[in-house]
């Protein structure tokens, strides 16, 4: 299998909302974002699918070396073979990829966050940096677009955290900040044991309101000059925000199930955003 086919299959198999936004890009940009997304999936899968922490650590170390070798002209993994040819054209630096690995490393070493400031540092690595690279691939001309990408990445990651509370708890992780659990009198064991309560719903409502605020901040930061080029990011934003509203309508029943949108609905939102341009 050639590298381009490998990353295409990796992106498509993930079922991610991001994939639907890629479909509307011109071929060179689509190839670049697909390769970058495949890399992100590869390192994220190390954390999610490897049960032995020592093996996961070794795999992340391998990826660190692979990134360094790839930027020295010697990639070995098909994802890196597909990504490196686009790096110069879109300003994708080795430091960006290492930052994504740093975020995955945090998942192996930290399962709780004391406060939102700590969680925000994690979100920057696994989502803000990703948003920055994606915005460069989509095409940006204004410095403010980088700040928009960071805010949007944070909003998307907070939506992921809300959606995945139950799945993450089954892996022993709670991303909801400890001081906010305490504020709403929600005990960690209640989350781990799928214990719904009015206190839990109030906590999740607070999380959702914060995510909505970051979506609004991101949209306000996007310069008009880059709005057309950044439509794929706006597609992702609208898909994820629709998901967030669906979770709200389901009264935050996220501990025992993973609420999602159908592929057709994601495609419809992406298509509507493409034609509306906002």
Beta strands, then each sheet from edge to edge (+ up, - down):
end
